[in-house]
């Protein structure tokens, strides 16, 4: 599991000290990746009038922040912003995904050397003696072999699992037209992503 957190702060109405750019970058003199990116949401096309700005931390920076108190993280957050431009926020919050016993991380991150069998084992249903006796299916971004870690793949894996469940519940694991369509839609989506990726590579080199 990898970790990736967004730290949100909301400032008083009318207190807007940032520009309408999408990203504000910060290069710390001592620590690489220390509050590297800030993104204001109080900009046209996002969430104007919200007074919200957030920063993203990943890897070791995120692990460290999760083990600090909200007050300590806010002090770091505001300390960096103050170097750039800022007053104190009205509200301050961020999720501690790694420390949440229901998650223990933000998204799946398969390491080097993971086998196809190991990935397939993650999505394999728990079965009885017969396929039609399967009672528990698994779906999410972590069950995808190609697009693990991404929201769109959690959606498509869920549709695929729903199709399999419907097949086994209603038709003793034989595909129906409806669930076949779910599977085809997911397959076409993946093929389309792959085609766009290949096309992008060709354009890059031509």
Beta strands, then each sheet from edge to edge (+ up, - down):
strand 1: 4-10
strand 2: 24-25
strand 3: 37-40
strand 4: 52-58
strand 5: 91-94
sheet 1: 2+ 3- 4+ 1- 5+
end
